[in-house]
């Protein structure tokens, strides 16, 4: 990383040569010469930034006094110098420059949103790390580590950054150290906010929203997603709209606004249907159905679960279908439709023979099927299936599931007029405490 602030230096990437004479033929060390370019000055040093001599990468580093705020402009310059040193391709330059353009617009506000700027810089760092990882053939987090360390320092996020500062310097044919790289001419496509790459802005807004979500700052997260939806107006990108609506649903649900969350999930399902993405449509409908079930609207939940099952059957994914069949059977049982519950849960039980599902899930499906048999007064089948569920719960070493199933079985024995078996079940419960 080429830095005028606080960062290790990175030399331009070169393909490794065979028998290069370094004792490790064919290798390249991406962390070579990574001594920090910034060191805390002594108290008697001046506070003005000091320009050091050329580094062995041909680039200069600016050192800042520990009492001085780091200008955001210098951070932008560091990104550009690093791209020059790495020799990144035009696509990577364009993507990083777009992120930096978003930072420029935010920094020019009277009250910049610091969290948004930080997340956008981290996203730009991730783009450069992806380039380095691809070039070296191994994972790299060097730029991320630099940004993480940089953001711990005192940065002045209010800045007037000229559009030409966003465009990285042009690479030259001169070897490193021979001369300073020539500054690129201003790119009109990068100077106008309305022409910034929409996809890049969307990614930045979504990542920022997720950051706010992790910090439980739900209104700020939802605001970012609303901004993203505004960007998509007249864009005809239902897949992106579905993704954003789905994330809004999660955030609204976490913030306790379940009815708004339900609407968001329904919007997501509609967009994914338009985009012909049935698997994602299934996930959105399942989330909506689960909300409805939790809040007592069982008939509407059942209708959504039926759509989920139909979509999962088309996807030919037995493991996912098994879960959606169990969901539908469970809510059908709650509505009193024992016949439908038995039908779908028997289909789910067949997959248990071939799919490697966890014992806990297997025990739940068996318990639901046993309850459906009991509801339909098929006592012998209900008893046999409850016993299978108990055996599976014991294999899973799940005392809660085992105890619950044993309680249901004891009650079933009473209902089936088998008092001796009911007594044995109650004795086993007593032994379990």
C-alpha positions in Angstrom: 0.0 0.0 0.0 1.5 3.3 -1.0 0.6 5.9 1.6 1.2 9.4 2.6 -0.6 8.7 5.9 -0.1 5.4 7.6 0.4 2.3 5.6 3.0 -0.2 4.5 4.4 0.2 1.0 3.6 -2.2 -1.8 5.8 -2.5 -4.8 4.3 -2.8 -8.3 3.2 -6.4 -9.0 5.4 -8.3 -11.3 5.0 -11.9 -12.4 7.4 -14.2 -10.6 10.4 -15.4 -12.6 11.9 -18.9 -12.4 15.1 -19.1 -10.4 14.9 -15.4 -9.5 17.9 -15.8 -7.2 16.0 -15.1 -4.0 16.2 -18.6 -2.6 12.6 -19.3 -3.4 12.2 -19.8 -7.1 8.9 -18.7 -8.7 7.7 -16.9 -5.6 6.7 -13.4 -4.8 6.3 -11.8 -1.4 3.4 -9.3 -1.5 4.4 -8.0 1.9 8.0 -7.1 1.0 9.2 -3.7 2.2 6.0 -3.2 4.3 7.6 -1.0 7.0 5.1 1.7 8.1 5.6 5.0 6.3 4.4 6.9 9.3 6.0 7.0 12.7 5.0 9.1 15.7 7.2 12.2 15.7 9.1 13.5 18.7 7.4 16.2 20.8 9.7 18.9 19.5 8.9 18.2 15.9 6.8 20.7 13.9 3.2 19.8 13.1 3.4 20.5 9.4 3.4 17.4 7.2 6.9 16.4 6.1 7.5 15.1 2.6 9.9 12.2 2.6 12.3 11.3 -0.2 11.3 8.9 -2.9 10.7 5.3 -1.7 12.0 2.3 -3.6 8.6 2.1 -5.3 9.1 5.6 -6.9 6.3 7.2 -4.8 6.5 9.7 -2.0 5.0 9.3 1.5 3.7 12.2 3.6 4.1 11.9 7.3 1.6 13.5 9.7 2.2 14.7 13.2 0.2 12.7 15.8 -1.6 15.9 16.9 -2.8 16.8 13.3 -6.0 15.5 11.7 -5.4 13.5 8.6 -7.1 15.2 5.6 -9.5 13.0 3.7 -7.8 14.2 0.5 -4.6 12.4 1.5 -6.6 9.2 1.9 -7.9 9.6 -1.6 -4.4 10.2 -2.9 -3.2 7.0 -1.2 -5.8 4.9 -3.0 -4.8 6.4 -6.3 -1.0 6.0 -5.7 -1.6 2.4 -4.6 -3.5 1.6 -7.8 -0.6 3.1 -9.8 2.0 1.1 -7.9 0.0 -2.1 -8.4 -0.7 -1.5 -12.1 -4.4 -2.3 -11.7 -6.5 -2.8 -14.8 -9.0 -0.2 -16.1 -12.0 -2.1 -14.7 -10.6 -2.1 -11.2 -9.6 1.6 -11.5 -13.0 2.5 -12.7 -14.7 0.6 -9.8 -12.5 2.1 -7.1 -12.7 5.6 -8.6 -16.5 5.3 -8.4 -16.4 4.4 -4.7 -14.0 7.4 -4.2 -16.5 9.5 -6.1 -19.2 8.5 -3.6 -16.8 9.5 -0.8 -16.2 12.9 -2.4 -19.9 13.7 -2.6 -20.4 12.7 1.0 -17.4 14.7 2.2 -18.7 17.8 0.5 -21.8 17.9 2.7 -22.1 20.3 5.6 -22.3 17.2 7.9 -20.7 14.2 6.2 -22.0 10.8 7.3 -18.8 9.3 8.7 -20.2 5.7 8.9 -21.1 5.8 5.2 -17.7 7.1 4.2 -15.9 4.5 6.3 -17.9 1.7 4.8 -17.4 3.0 1.2 -13.6 3.1 1.8 -13.7 -0.5 3.1 -15.6 -1.5 0.0 -13.0 0.1 -2.2 -10.2 -1.6 -0.2 -12.0 -5.0 -0.8 -11.9 -4.3 -4.5 -8.2 -3.8 -4.5 -7.6 -6.9 -2.3 -9.6 -8.9 -4.8 -7.3 -7.7 -7.6 -4.2 -8.5 -5.5 -5.5 -11.9 -4.6 -6.2 -12.7 -8.3 -2.7 -11.5 -9.3 -0.8 -13.4 -6.6 -3.0 -16.5 -6.7 -3.5 -16.4 -2.9 -5.8 -14.4 -0.5 -4.8 -10.9 0.4 -6.1 -8.5 3.0 -3.3 -6.0 2.9 -5.5 -3.1 1.7 -8.2 -3.9 4.2 -5.7 -4.0 7.1 -4.3 -0.6 6.0 -7.8 0.9 5.9 -8.8 -0.6 9.2 -5.7 0.9 10.8 -6.2 4.2 9.0 -9.8 4.5 10.2 -8.7 4.2 13.8 -6.9 7.5 13.4 -8.2 11.1 13.6 -9.4 11.9 10.1 -11.0 15.1 8.9 -14.1 13.8 7.0 -15.2 17.3 5.9 -13.3 18.0 2.7 -13.6 19.7 -0.6 -12.2 17.1 -3.0 -11.9 18.2 -6.6 -13.3 15.7 -9.2 -9.8 15.3 -10.8 -8.5 14.0 -7.5 -10.7 11.0 -7.9 -9.2 9.8 -11.1 -6.0 7.8 -10.5 -2.7 8.9 -12.1 -1.9 7.3 -15.4 0.6 4.5 -15.4 3.9 5.3 -17.2 6.3 3.2 -19.1 9.2 4.4 -16.9 10.5 2.0 -14.3 9.6 2.6 -10.6 11.7 5.4 -9.1 12.6 7.0 -12.4 10.0 9.8 -12.2 6.6 10.7 -10.7 3.6 9.2 -12.5 1.8 11.7 -14.7 -1.6 12.8 -13.3 -4.5 11.6 -15.4 -6.8 14.0 -17.2 -10.2 14.5 -15.7 -12.7 11.9 -16.9 -16.1 13.5 -17.6 -17.9 10.2 -16.7 -16.5 10.5 -13.1 -17.2 14.1 -12.5 -21.0 14.0 -12.7 -22.8 12.3 -9.8 -25.6 11.2 -12.1 -23.2 9.2 -14.2 -21.6 7.2 -11.4 -22.0 3.5 -11.9 -25.4 2.5 -10.4 -24.3 -1.0 -9.5 -21.3 0.2 -7.6 -23.4 2.7 -5.7 -26.0 0.0 -4.9 -23.3 -2.3 -3.5 -22.0 0.5 -1.3 -25.4 1.4 0.0 -26.3 -2.2 0.7 -23.0 -2.8 2.6 -23.6 0.4 4.6 -27.1 -0.7 5.4 -25.8 -4.0 6.6 -23.2 -2.2 8.8 -26.0 -0.1 10.4 -28.1 -3.3 10.8 -25.2 -5.1 12.7 -25.1 -2.0 15.0 -28.9 -2.1 15.5 -29.2 1.3 13.9 -32.3 0.2 12.0 -33.7 3.6 10.8 -30.3 4.5 9.3 -30.1 1.1 7.6 -33.6 1.5 6.1 -32.8 5.0 4.9 -29.9 3.6 2.9 -32.0 0.9 1.3 -34.7 3.5 0.4 -31.9 5.5 -1.3 -30.9 2.4 -3.2 -34.5 1.8 -4.3 -34.7 5.4 -5.5 -31.6 4.8 -7.6 -33.3 1.8 -9.3 -36.3 3.8 -10.5 -36.7 3.3 -14.3 -33.7 0.9 -14.3 -35.7 -2.3 -14.9 -33.6 -4.3 -12.5 -36.1 -6.5 -10.6 -33.4 -8.8 -9.3 -31.7 -5.9 -7.5 -35.0 -4.6 -6.2 -35.9 -8.0 -4.8 -32.6 -8.2 -3.0 -33.0 -4.8 -1.4 -36.7 -5.4 -0.5 -35.7 -8.7 1.1 -33.0 -7.0 3.2 -35.5 -4.3 4.2 -37.8 -7.1 5.4 -35.1 -8.5 7.7 -34.3 -5.0 9.1 -37.9 -4.0 9.6 -38.6 -7.4 11.3 -35.6 -7.0 13.6 -36.8 -3.5 14.6 -40.3 -4.8 15.6 -42.2 -3.5 12.5 -43.6 -6.9 11.4 -46.4 -5.5 9.2 -43.9 -3.3 7.2 -41.5 -6.3 7.1 -44.3 -8.5 5.7 -44.9 -5.9 3.0 -41.2 -5.8 2.2 -41.0 -9.6 1.8 -44.1 -9.6 -0.4 -42.5 -6.9 -2.6 -39.3 -8.9 -2.7 -41.2 -12.0 -3.8 -43.0 -10.0 -6.6 -39.7 -8.6 -7.9 -38.0 -12.1 -7.9 -41.0 -13.4 -9.8 -40.6 -10.7 -12.4 -36.8 -11.6 -12.6 -37.7 -15.3 -13.0 -35.7 -16.2 -9.9 -38.0 -18.9 -8.3 -35.5 -20.0 -5.6 -35.2 -16.4 -4.3 -38.9 -15.9 -4.7 -39.4 -19.0 -2.5 -37.2 -17.6 0.2 -39.1 -14.3 0.3 -42.5 -16.0 0.5 -41.2 -18.4 3.2 -40.2 -15.3 5.3 -43.6 -13.7 4.7 -45.4 -16.9 5.7 -43.3 -17.3 8.8 -44.2 -13.8 9.9 -47.9 -14.4 9.3 -47.8 -17.7 11.2 -46.1 -16.0 14.2 -48.8 -13.4 14.3 -51.8 -15.7 13.9 -52.8 -15.2 10.3 -52.7 -19.0 9.6 -54.8 -19.1 6.5 -52.8 -16.6 4.6 -49.6 -18.2 5.9 -50.8 -21.5 4.6 -51.4 -20.0 1.2 -47.9 -18.7 1.0 -46.4 -22.0 2.2 -48.3 -23.7 -0.6 -46.6 -21.4 -3.1 -43.2 -22.1 -1.5 -43.8 -25.9 -1.8 -44.8 -25.5 -5.5 -41.6 -23.4 -6.2 -39.4 -25.8 -4.4 -40.8 -28.8 -6.3 -39.9 -27.0 -9.6 -36.4 -26.4 -8.3 -35.9 -30.2 -7.7 -34.0 -29.6 -4.4 -35.2 -32.4 -2.0 -33.6 -31.0 1.1 -35.2 -27.5 0.7 -38.5 -29.1 -0.3 -38.4 -31.2 2.9 -38.3 -28.1 5.0 -41.1 -26.3 3.1 -43.3 -29.4 3.3 -42.8 -29.5 7.1 -43.7 -25.8 7.4 -46.8 -26.4 5.3 -47.8 -29.5 7.3 -47.3 -27.7 10.6 -49.5 -24.7 9.7 -52.1 -27.0 8.1 -52.2 -28.9 11.4 -52.8 -25.6 13.3 -55.7 -24.7 11.1 -57.3 -28.1 11.7 -56.7 -29.5 8.2 -55.4 -32.9 9.3 -55.9 -34.4 5.9 -53.6 -31.9 4.2 -51.1 -32.1 7.0 -50.9 -35.9 6.7 -50.5 -35.6 2.9 -47.6 -33.2 2.9 -45.8 -34.6 6.0 -45.9 -38.1 4.5 -44.2 -36.7 1.4 -41.6 -35.0 3.7 -41.1 -38.3 5.6 -40.2 -40.1 2.4 -37.2 -37.8 1.9 -35.9 -38.7 5.3 -34.9 -42.1 3.9 -32.6 -40.6 1.2 -31.5 -37.1 2.4 -28.9 -36.6 5.1 -30.9 -34.3 7.3 -30.0 -33.7 10.9 -31.6 -35.9 13.6 -33.3 -32.8 15.1 -35.0 -31.9 11.9 -36.0 -35.6 11.3 -37.4 -35.8 14.8 -39.5 -32.6 14.3 -41.0 -33.9 11.0 -41.9 -37.3 12.6 -43.5 -35.5 15.6 -45.6 -33.3 13.3 -46.7 -36.3 11.3 -47.6 -38.2 14.5 -49.7 -35.2 15.6 -51.5 -35.1 12.3 -52.3 -38.9 12.6 -53.6 -38.2 16.1 -55.7 -35.3 14.9 -57.2 -37.7 12.4 -57.7 -40.4 15.1 -55.3 -42.7 13.4 -54.0 -43.8 16.8 -51.8 -46.8 15.9 -49.9 -44.8 13.2 -49.7 -41.8 15.6 -48.2 -44.0 18.4 -45.7 -45.7 16.0 -44.6 -42.3 14.6 -44.2 -40.7 18.0 -42.0 -43.6 19.0 -39.9 -43.1 15.9 -39.6 -39.4 16.8 -38.4 -40.3 20.4 -35.8 -42.7 19.0 -34.5 -40.0 16.7 -34.4 -37.3 19.5 -32.5 -39.8 21.7 -29.9 -40.2 18.8 -29.6 -36.4 18.6 -29.1 -36.4 22.4 -31.8 -33.7 22.5 -33.5 -33.9 25.9 -36.0 -31.2 25.2 -37.3 -32.8 22.1 -37.3 -36.2 23.8 -39.2 -34.9 26.9 -41.8 -33.1 24.7 -42.4 -36.2 22.6 -42.8 -38.4 25.6 -45.4 -36.0 27.1 -47.3 -36.1 23.8 -47.1 -39.9 23.7 -48.4 -40.3 27.3 -51.3 -38.1 26.4 -52.0 -40.0 23.3 -52.0 -43.3 25.2 -54.7 -41.9 27.4 -56.7 -40.7 24.4 -56.3 -44.2 22.8 -57.5 -45.9 25.9 -54.2 -47.5 26.7 -53.8 -46.6 30.4 -51.0 -49.1 31.1 -48.8 -47.6 28.4 -49.7 -44.1 29.5 -48.5 -45.0 33.0 -45.2 -46.4 31.7 -44.6 -43.2 29.7 -45.3 -41.1 32.8 -42.9 -43.1 34.8 -40.2 -42.5 32.2 -41.0 -38.8 32.4 -40.6 -38.9 36.2 -37.2 -40.6 35.9 -36.1 -37.8 33.6 -37.1 -35.3 36.3 
